[in-house]
Amino acid sequence: MKKQLSIHRLQGFTLIELMITVVIIGIIAAIALPNYSNQVTKSRRADAYACLLDAAQRQEAFYYQNNSYTVTLTDLGYALGTVNCGDDANYTLTSAAGASGIGSSYLLTATRANAQTGDSLCGDLTLSSTGVKGESGTLNAEACW
């Protein structure tokens, strides 16, 4: 009786199949990563919006009691020192006199910090006592707010 030898084909991937997979993953990553980064940057702006709106409310409450606005953030109930916006402190808050003086107007600014410093599209965000929203970046305020 003769023994029959069986030749088994090895299972696996060829080098070409592996390289095609690597190229496809590279193309997907090249498209997905910049979009993801843009979305993360946009989501961090929500910290600035919340901070500016909270400070504006505090300014109005201060005005109601004192018949004047203030540039001193401690007068608005914030702690002494830098006022950080959000958990990651990606913006810092400042207050300045508005166009018609601090007695009747103010300008709040959320200045980029930490991971948000690279946001050149919207830059620093502002909110005035008249409700005018602004930005220092290349996009217009409507796109940023």
N, CA, C and O atoms as a DFTB+ gen file, in Angstrom:
580 C
 N C O
     1  1       0.810      -1.160       0.000
     2  2       0.000       0.000       0.000
     3  2       0.874       1.252       0.000
     4  3       1.813       1.394       0.784
     5  1       0.534       2.115      -0.879
     6  2       1.294       3.353      -0.981
     7  2       0.671       4.412      -0.087
     8  3      -0.549       4.552       0.008
     9  1       1.539       5.132       0.547
    10  2       1.072       6.264       1.341
    11  2       0.897       7.461       0.428
    12  3       1.765       7.787      -0.382
    13  1      -0.209       8.082       0.578
    14  2      -0.439       9.247      -0.251
    15  2      -0.014      10.493       0.531
    16  3      -0.449      10.723       1.659
    17  1       0.805      11.245      -0.074
    18  2       1.234      12.484       0.549
    19  2       0.261      13.586       0.134
    20  3      -0.066      13.751      -1.041
    21  1      -0.169      14.303       1.102
    22  2      -1.056      15.421       0.765
    23  2      -0.306      16.718       0.976
    24  3       0.383      16.919       1.976
    25  1      -0.460      17.556       0.035
    26  2       0.188      18.867       0.122
    27  2      -0.882      19.861       0.541
    28  3      -1.891      20.052      -0.138
    29  1      -0.633      20.471       1.652
    30  2      -1.573      21.474       2.169
    31  2      -1.078      22.862       1.816
    32  3       0.097      23.190       1.984
    33  1      -1.969      23.635       1.343
    34  2      -1.637      25.023       1.038
    35  2      -1.683      25.813       2.343
    36  3      -2.646      25.699       3.102
    37  1      -0.679      26.590       2.602
    38  2      -0.643      27.393       3.814
    39  2      -1.660      28.520       3.710
    40  3      -1.765      29.187       2.681
    41  1      -2.393      28.718       4.771
    42  2      -3.397      29.778       4.812
    43  2      -2.758      31.049       5.367
    44  3      -1.898      30.980       6.245
    45  1      -3.174      32.205       4.858
    46  2      -2.643      33.475       5.348
    47  2      -2.858      34.568       4.321
    48  3      -3.586      34.399       3.343
    49  1      -2.207      35.691       4.568
    50  2      -2.334      36.831       3.676
    51  2      -1.070      36.963       2.850
    52  3       0.032      36.667       3.313
    53  1      -1.250      37.405       1.639
    54  2      -0.078      37.690       0.819
    55  2       0.402      39.096       1.143
    56  3      -0.322      39.888       1.747
    57  1       1.586      39.386       0.751
    58  2       2.150      40.710       0.997
    59  2       1.332      41.792       0.290
    60  3       1.157      42.883       0.832
    61  1       0.840      41.508      -0.892
    62  2       0.025      42.472      -1.646
    63  2      -1.258      42.772      -0.887
    64  3      -1.637      43.937      -0.764
    65  1      -1.930      41.760      -0.379
    66  2      -3.170      41.971       0.374
    67  2      -2.907      42.813       1.618
    68  3      -3.689      43.701       1.956
    69  1      -1.820      42.530       2.280
    70  2      -1.457      43.293       3.476
    71  2      -1.167      44.748       3.126
    72  3      -1.601      45.642       3.851
    73  1      -0.462      45.006       2.062
    74  2      -0.140      46.382       1.655
    75  2      -1.388      47.146       1.223
    76  3      -1.505      48.339       1.505
    77  1      -2.309      46.489       0.555
    78  2      -3.568      47.142       0.169
    79  2      -4.339      47.555       1.420
    80  3      -4.902      48.648       1.470
    81  1      -4.366      46.699       2.415
    82  2      -5.049      47.015       3.675
    83  2      -4.391      48.207       4.359
    84  3      -5.086      49.092       4.858
    85  1      -3.079      48.241       4.389
    86  2      -2.352      49.357       5.011
    87  2      -2.656      50.662       4.281
    88  3      -2.855      51.691       4.926
    89  1      -2.694      50.640       2.966
    90  2      -2.993      51.848       2.177
    91  2      -4.411      52.332       2.467
    92  3      -4.630      53.532       2.635
    93  1      -5.367      51.423       2.529
    94  2      -6.760      51.806       2.808
    95  2      -6.868      52.436       4.189
    96  3      -7.541      53.454       4.354
    97  1      -6.216      51.844       5.179
    98  2      -6.244      52.404       6.543
    99  2      -5.586      53.784       6.559
   100  3      -6.062      54.684       7.251
   101  1      -4.511      53.959       5.815
   102  2      -3.841      55.255       5.739
   103  2      -4.729      56.331       5.139
   104  3      -4.750      57.464       5.621
   105  1      -5.460      55.986       4.093
   106  2      -6.361      56.952       3.450
   107  2      -7.485      57.346       4.406
   108  3      -7.815      58.525       4.528
   109  1      -8.064      56.373       5.074
   110  2      -9.141      56.661       6.034
   111  2      -8.624      57.533       7.173
   112  3      -9.302      58.475       7.585
   113  1      -7.440      57.235       7.682
   114  2      -6.862      58.038       8.770
   115  2      -6.568      59.460       8.318
   116  3      -6.769      60.408       9.077
   117  1      -6.092      59.616       7.084
   118  2      -5.775      60.950       6.571
   119  2      -7.021      61.820       6.447
   120  3      -6.938      63.044       6.549
   121  1      -8.147      61.206       6.231
   122  2      -9.401      61.955       6.125
   123  2     -10.028      62.161       7.499
   124  3     -10.518      63.249       7.801
   125  1     -10.013      61.136       8.320
   126  2     -10.734      61.173       9.593
   127  2     -10.053      62.019      10.668
   128  3     -10.741      62.733      11.398
   129  1      -8.737      61.965      10.789
   130  2      -8.061      62.670      11.879
   131  2      -8.229      64.191      11.835
   132  3      -8.525      64.781      12.874
   133  1      -8.057      64.854      10.692
   134  2      -8.280      66.304      10.678
   135  2      -9.732      66.671      11.011
   136  3      -9.976      67.660      11.703
   137  1     -10.686      65.887      10.525
   138  2     -12.086      66.160      10.846
   139  2     -12.348      65.989      12.329
   140  3     -13.076      66.783      12.925
   141  1     -11.767      64.971      12.928
   142  2     -11.919      64.748      14.361
   143  2     -11.316      65.908      15.148
   144  3     -11.927      66.396      16.098
   145  1     -10.131      66.347      14.760
   146  2      -9.475      67.471      15.448
   147  2     -10.322      68.734      15.367
   148  3     -10.442      69.465      16.350
   149  1     -10.912      68.998      14.200
   150  2     -11.775      70.175      14.051
   151  2     -12.993      70.086      14.957
   152  3     -13.398      71.089      15.544
   153  1     -13.577      68.917      15.081
   154  2     -14.749      68.750      15.939
   155  2     -14.391      68.941      17.409
   156  3     -15.171      69.520      18.164
   157  1     -13.228      68.464      17.817
   158  2     -12.789      68.642      19.201
   159  2     -12.572      70.127      19.495
   160  3     -12.959      70.620      20.554
   161  1     -11.955      70.830      18.557
   162  2     -11.740      72.272      18.719
   163  2     -13.072      73.009      18.834
   164  3     -13.229      73.888      19.681
   165  1     -14.031      72.648      17.978
   166  2     -15.358      73.273      18.038
   167  2     -16.037      72.990      19.372
   168  3     -16.662      73.877      19.953
   169  1     -15.919      71.776      19.853
   170  2     -16.594      71.427      21.107
   171  2     -15.990      72.175      22.294
   172  3     -16.695      72.472      23.258
   173  1     -14.697      72.481      22.235
   174  2     -14.077      73.248      23.322
   175  2     -14.592      74.686      23.371
   176  3     -14.562      75.323      24.423
   177  1     -15.056      75.189      22.247
   178  2     -15.597      76.552      22.230
   179  2     -16.829      76.676      23.113
   180  3     -17.154      77.772      23.570
   181  1     -17.508      75.584      23.354
   182  2     -18.677      75.606      24.238
   183  2     -18.291      76.081      25.627
   184  3     -19.098      76.722      26.300
   185  1     -17.068      75.780      26.077
   186  2     -16.590      76.281      27.368
   187  2     -16.547      77.806      27.364
   188  3     -16.922      78.450      28.344
   189  1     -16.086      78.376      26.251
   190  2     -16.009      79.837      26.148
   191  2     -17.406      80.453      26.137
   192  3     -17.644      81.463      26.799
   193  1     -18.332      79.847      25.385
   194  2     -19.700      80.373      25.338
   195  2     -20.313      80.389      26.734
   196  3     -20.883      81.393      27.160
   197  1     -20.190      79.274      27.436
   198  2     -20.776      79.157      28.772
   199  2     -20.154      80.168      29.727
   200  3     -20.853      80.778      30.536
   201  1     -18.857      80.340      29.633
   202  2     -18.151      81.274      30.504
   203  2     -18.579      82.719      30.233
   204  3     -18.832      83.484      31.164
   205  1     -18.657      83.082      28.962
   206  2     -19.056      84.440      28.598
   207  2     -20.500      84.736      29.012
   208  3     -20.791      85.818      29.522
   209  1     -21.388      83.791      28.796
   210  2     -22.791      84.006      29.158
   211  2     -22.980      84.080      30.667
   212  3     -23.793      84.866      31.153
   213  1     -22.235      83.266      31.411
   214  2     -22.301      83.323      32.869
   215  2     -21.797      84.674      33.369
   216  3     -22.416      85.285      34.240
   217  1     -20.687      85.137      32.826
   218  2     -20.137      86.431      33.232
   219  2     -21.085      87.574      32.859
   220  3     -21.221      88.538      33.613
   221  1     -21.738      87.469      31.702
   222  2     -22.697      88.506      31.305
   223  2     -23.874      88.557      32.283
   224  3     -24.347      89.635      32.642
   225  1     -24.336      87.387      32.705
   226  2     -25.417      87.358      33.706
   227  2     -24.970      88.007      35.003
   228  3     -25.717      88.769      35.617
   229  1     -23.753      87.703      35.412
   230  2     -23.214      88.294      36.645
   231  2     -23.052      89.802      36.510
   232  3     -23.297      90.543      37.462
   233  1     -22.636      90.260      35.323
   234  2     -22.517      91.708      35.092
   235  2     -23.886      92.385      35.228
   236  3     -23.996      93.455      35.826
   237  1     -24.914      91.762      34.676
   238  2     -26.253      92.355      34.754
   239  2     -26.755      92.396      36.197
   240  3     -27.383      93.369      36.612
   241  1     -26.479      91.341      36.956
   242  2     -26.863      91.332      38.375
   243  2     -26.102      92.418      39.136
   244  3     -26.673      93.096      39.990
   245  1     -24.810      92.584      38.826
   246  2     -24.001      93.630      39.457
   247  2     -24.552      95.001      39.096
   248  3     -24.646      95.872      39.961
   249  1     -24.915      95.208      37.843
   250  2     -25.465      96.485      37.394
   251  2     -26.787      96.799      38.108
   252  3     -27.057      97.942      38.476
   253  1     -27.594      95.762      38.291
   254  2     -28.887      95.936      38.970
   255  2     -28.687      96.459      40.392
   256  3     -29.478      97.272      40.871
   257  1     -27.643      96.000      41.061
   258  2     -27.394      96.406      42.447
   259  2     -26.579      97.690      42.562
   260  3     -26.735      98.428      43.535
   261  1     -25.713      97.970      41.590
   262  2     -24.773      99.091      41.711
   263  2     -24.945     100.194      40.676
   264  3     -24.258     101.214      40.742
   265  1     -25.843     100.007      39.731
   266  2     -26.085     100.966      38.660
   267  2     -24.822     101.263      37.848
   268  3     -24.639     102.368      37.337
   269  1     -23.960     100.256      37.742
   270  2     -22.719     100.362      36.982
   271  2     -22.186      98.948      36.762
   272  3     -22.443      98.048      37.561
   273  1     -21.450      98.764      35.681
   274  2     -20.777      97.488      35.449
   275  2     -19.404      97.533      36.102
   276  3     -19.007      98.568      36.637
   277  1     -18.669      96.414      36.064
   278  2     -17.343      96.364      36.678
   279  2     -16.362      95.633      35.768
   280  3     -16.753      94.773      34.978
   281  1     -15.088      95.983      35.889
   282  2     -14.045      95.255      35.175
   283  2     -13.367      94.249      36.104
   284  3     -12.577      93.418      35.656
   285  1     -13.677      94.329      37.395
   286  2     -13.073      93.446      38.386
   287  2     -13.908      92.184      38.520
   288  3     -15.044      92.231      38.991
   289  1     -13.347      91.064      38.109
   290  2     -14.103      89.817      38.111
   291  2     -14.435      89.318      39.514
   292  3     -15.402      88.578      39.693
   293  1     -13.641      89.716      40.514
   294  2     -13.968      89.322      41.891
   295  2     -15.260      90.005      42.351
   296  3     -15.970      89.471      43.204
   297  1     -15.569      91.177      41.795
   298  2     -16.847      91.842      42.110
   299  2     -18.033      91.013      41.620
   300  3     -19.150      91.152      42.118
   301  1     -17.774      90.152      40.638
   302  2     -18.833      89.322      40.069
   303  2     -18.932      87.956      40.748
   304  3     -19.734      87.111      40.350
   305  1     -18.105      87.749      41.779
   306  2     -18.164      86.490      42.524
   307  2     -17.155      85.446      42.083
   308  3     -17.192      84.312      42.559
   309  1     -16.259      85.810      41.185
   310  2     -15.209      84.875      40.771
   311  2     -14.071      84.931      41.786
   312  3     -13.891      85.928      42.485
   313  1     -13.306      83.841      41.855
   314  2     -12.165      83.785      42.757
   315  2     -11.068      84.735      42.277
   316  3     -11.005      85.080      41.096
   317  1     -10.222      85.146      43.190
   318  2      -9.105      86.023      42.868
   319  2      -8.129      85.297      41.942
   320  3      -7.861      84.111      42.138
   321  1      -7.612      85.971      40.969
   322  2      -6.661      85.375      40.034
   323  2      -7.282      85.167      38.667
   324  3      -8.279      85.801      38.321
   325  1      -6.691      84.282      37.901
   326  2      -7.156      84.007      36.551
   327  2      -8.448      83.205      36.591
   328  3      -8.552      82.215      37.315
   329  1      -9.427      83.635      35.810
   330  2     -10.694      82.916      35.709
   331  2     -10.605      82.003      34.492
   332  3     -10.560      82.461      33.351
   333  1     -10.580      80.693      34.765
   334  2     -10.489      79.699      33.695
   335  2     -11.878      79.239      33.292
   336  3     -12.767      79.089      34.130
   337  1     -12.050      79.018      32.008
   338  2     -13.325      78.538      31.480
   339  2     -13.220      77.052      31.170
   340  3     -12.317      76.628      30.449
   341  1     -14.127      76.272      31.705
   342  2     -14.161      74.840      31.444
   343  2     -13.237      74.054      32.349
   344  3     -12.396      74.625      33.043
   345  1     -13.398      72.742      32.338
   346  2     -12.603      71.855      33.181
   347  2     -11.134      71.830      32.776
   348  3     -10.258      71.683      33.628
   349  1     -10.861      71.972      31.487
   350  2      -9.491      71.904      31.000
   351  2      -8.841      73.281      30.861
   352  3      -7.714      73.383      30.376
   353  1      -9.530      74.326      31.276
   354  2      -9.017      75.700      31.223
   355  2      -8.508      76.060      29.833
   356  3      -7.393      76.561      29.686
   357  1      -9.324      75.803      28.815
   358  2      -8.929      76.115      27.441
   359  2      -9.183      77.573      27.072
   360  3      -8.792      78.016      25.992
   361  1      -9.824      78.309      27.947
   362  2     -10.031      79.751      27.778
   363  2      -9.871      80.425      29.129
   364  3     -10.122      79.820      30.171
   365  1      -9.447      81.692      29.102
   366  2      -9.428      82.509      30.310
   367  2     -10.331      83.714      30.075
   368  3     -10.415      84.233      28.962
   369  1     -10.999      84.149      31.128
   370  2     -11.981      85.220      31.030
   371  2     -11.400      86.539      31.509
   372  3     -10.706      86.586      32.525
   373  1     -11.684      87.619      30.773
   374  2     -11.329      88.967      31.196
   375  2     -12.517      89.896      30.935
   376  3     -13.367      89.632      30.085
   377  1     -12.544      90.980      31.689
   378  2     -13.592      91.975      31.519
   379  2     -12.951      93.338      31.329
   380  3     -11.969      93.671      31.992
   381  1     -13.513      94.127      30.416
   382  2     -12.993      95.466      30.155
   383  2     -14.170      96.417      29.969
   384  3     -15.311      95.992      29.785
   385  1     -13.874      97.683      30.019
   386  2     -14.907      98.692      29.782
   387  2     -15.331      98.634      28.323
   388  3     -14.506      98.417      27.436
   389  1     -16.607      98.826      28.083
   390  2     -17.126      98.859      26.728
   391  2     -16.877     100.202      26.070
   392  3     -16.184     101.055      26.626
   393  1     -17.439     100.389      24.893
   394  2     -17.223     101.600      24.102
   395  2     -17.677     102.868      24.814
   396  3     -17.076     103.927      24.632
   397  1     -18.727     102.775      25.618
   398  2     -19.239     103.985      26.292
   399  2     -18.826     104.060      27.759
   400  3     -19.448     104.783      28.537
   401  1     -17.796     103.331      28.143
   402  2     -17.289     103.411      29.514
   403  2     -17.892     102.327      30.408
   404  3     -18.952     101.778      30.110
   405  1     -17.213     102.038      31.483
   406  2     -17.623     100.938      32.355
   407  2     -18.934     101.213      33.080
   408  3     -19.605     100.272      33.504
   409  1     -19.305     102.440      33.227
   410  2     -20.567     102.753      33.893
   411  2     -21.773     102.214      33.137
   412  3     -22.777     101.838      33.743
   413  1     -21.672     102.179      31.817
   414  2     -22.836     101.760      31.042
   415  2     -22.563     100.641      30.029
   416  3     -23.475     100.247      29.302
   417  1     -21.344     100.127      29.963
   418  2     -21.070      99.038      29.016
   419  2     -19.836      98.243      29.449
   420  3     -18.998      98.726      30.210
   421  1     -19.752      97.030      28.950
   422  2     -18.603      96.166      29.223
   423  2     -18.297      95.327      27.994
   424  3     -19.118      95.217      27.083
   425  1     -17.116      94.742      27.979
   426  2     -16.715      93.813      26.932
   427  2     -16.023      92.633      27.611
   428  3     -14.965      92.791      28.220
   429  1     -16.622      91.466      27.504
   430  2     -16.051      90.250      28.062
   431  2     -15.275      89.525      26.972
   432  3     -15.714      89.470      25.824
   433  1     -14.122      88.970      27.330
   434  2     -13.287      88.262      26.366
   435  2     -12.885      86.903      26.925
   436  3     -12.416      86.795      28.058
   437  1     -13.076      85.875      26.115
   438  2     -12.577      84.535      26.429
   439  2     -11.342      84.327      25.553
   440  3     -11.445      84.149      24.340
   441  1     -10.177      84.353      26.194
   442  2      -8.908      84.249      25.484
   443  2      -8.459      82.792      25.444
   444  3      -8.520      82.086      26.451
   445  1      -8.012      82.352      24.276
   446  2      -7.575      80.963      24.098
   447  2      -6.404      80.628      25.012
   448  3      -5.522      81.457      25.242
   449  1      -6.407      79.407      25.528
   450  2      -5.313      78.914      26.374
   451  2      -5.167      77.410      26.171
   452  3      -6.038      76.756      25.596
   453  1      -4.068      76.887      26.646
   454  2      -3.795      75.440      26.614
   455  2      -4.045      74.837      25.232
   456  3      -3.494      75.321      24.243
   457  1      -4.861      73.795      25.150
   458  2      -5.075      73.069      23.889
   459  2      -5.794      73.905      22.835
   460  3      -5.758      73.566      21.652
   461  1      -6.436      74.975      23.237
   462  2      -7.236      75.770      22.302
   463  2      -6.419      76.870      21.618
   464  3      -6.946      77.567      20.751
   465  1      -5.174      77.037      21.979
   466  2      -4.379      78.118      21.386
   467  2      -4.221      77.976      19.878
   468  3      -3.961      78.964      19.191
   469  1      -4.372      76.771      19.357
   470  2      -4.246      76.553      17.921
   471  2      -5.490      76.882      17.124
   472  3      -5.499      76.715      15.905
   473  1      -6.549      77.349      17.787
   474  2      -7.797      77.662      17.093
   475  2      -7.684      79.030      16.423
   476  3      -8.075      80.047      16.996
   477  1      -7.147      79.043      15.209
   478  2      -7.003      80.309      14.489
   479  2      -8.267      80.667      13.711
   480  3      -8.403      81.797      13.244
   481  1      -9.197      79.714      13.564
   482  2     -10.429      80.002      12.834
   483  2     -11.307      80.994      13.586
   484  3     -11.809      81.949      12.993
   485  1     -11.493      80.779      14.872
   486  2     -12.332      81.691      15.657
   487  2     -11.512      82.569      16.593
   488  3     -11.923      83.688      16.901
   489  1     -10.381      82.093      17.043
   490  2      -9.531      82.890      17.928
   491  2     -10.183      83.140      19.266
   492  3     -10.863      82.267      19.808
   493  1      -9.976      84.339      19.807
   494  2     -10.573      84.731      21.083
   495  2     -12.003      85.187      20.833
   496  3     -12.286      85.843      19.830
   497  1     -12.905      84.839      21.746
   498  2     -14.317      85.188      21.593
   499  2     -14.676      86.328      22.534
   500  3     -14.170      86.400      23.654
   501  1     -15.552      87.219      22.075
   502  2     -15.967      88.359      22.902
   503  2     -17.485      88.457      22.955
   504  3     -18.192      87.968      22.074
   505  1     -17.963      89.101      24.008
   506  2     -19.391      89.373      24.184
   507  2     -19.520      90.739      24.842
   508  3     -18.927      90.986      25.891
   509  1     -20.290      91.620      24.230
   510  2     -20.437      92.976      24.778
   511  2     -21.733      93.098      25.560
   512  3     -22.590      92.215      25.519
   513  1     -21.857      94.195      26.263
   514  2     -23.060      94.442      27.060
   515  2     -24.301      94.614      26.194
   516  3     -25.418      94.466      26.689
   517  1     -24.129      94.919      24.932
   518  2     -25.268      95.040      24.023
   519  2     -25.590      93.717      23.323
   520  3     -26.496      93.652      22.492
   521  1     -24.845      92.669      23.662
   522  2     -25.100      91.354      23.086
   523  2     -24.358      91.078      21.792
   524  3     -24.608      90.065      21.139
   525  1     -23.450      91.965      21.413
   526  2     -22.687      91.759      20.189
   527  2     -21.618      90.705      20.447
   528  3     -20.827      90.815      21.383
   529  1     -21.611      89.672      19.589
   530  2     -20.655      88.578      19.722
   531  2     -19.547      88.783      18.701
   532  3     -19.805      89.132      17.549
   533  1     -18.315      88.564      19.135
   534  2     -17.196      88.781      18.235
   535  2     -16.159      87.693      18.342
   536  3     -16.250      86.804      19.188
   537  1     -15.164      87.773      17.467
   538  2     -14.072      86.807      17.433
   539  2     -12.843      87.482      16.848
   540  3     -12.947      88.522      16.197
   541  1     -11.680      86.889      17.080
   542  2     -10.449      87.472      16.548
   543  2      -9.828      86.597      15.464
   544  3      -8.692      86.835      15.053
   545  1     -10.554      85.596      15.001
   546  2     -10.014      84.655      14.023
   547  2     -10.385      85.012      12.600
   548  3     -10.818      86.128      12.310
   549  1     -10.205      84.039      11.716
   550  2     -10.440      84.255      10.295
   551  2     -11.904      84.038       9.895
   552  3     -12.337      84.533       8.855
   553  1     -12.666      83.306      10.710
   554  2     -14.091      83.128      10.419
   555  2     -14.878      84.316      10.958
   556  3     -14.378      85.075      11.787
   557  1     -16.107      84.471      10.483
   558  2     -16.930      85.540      11.023
   559  2     -17.614      85.069      12.321
   560  3     -17.642      83.875      12.618
   561  1     -18.153      86.006      13.070
   562  2     -18.745      85.696      14.369
   563  2     -19.911      84.709      14.266
   564  3     -20.085      83.864      15.144
   565  1     -20.696      84.810      13.216
   566  2     -21.830      83.891      13.058
   567  2     -21.370      82.446      12.956
   568  3     -22.013      81.549      13.503
   569  1     -20.277      82.216      12.269
   570  2     -19.751      80.855      12.124
   571  2     -19.154      80.342      13.419
   572  3     -19.184      79.140      13.683
   573  1     -18.612      81.236      14.230
   574  2     -17.970      80.832      15.484
   575  2     -18.970      80.664      16.613
   576  3     -18.775      79.823      17.491
   577  1     -20.012      81.432      16.603
   578  2     -21.000      81.368      17.675
   579  2     -22.131      80.476      17.231
   580  3     -23.087      80.272      17.979
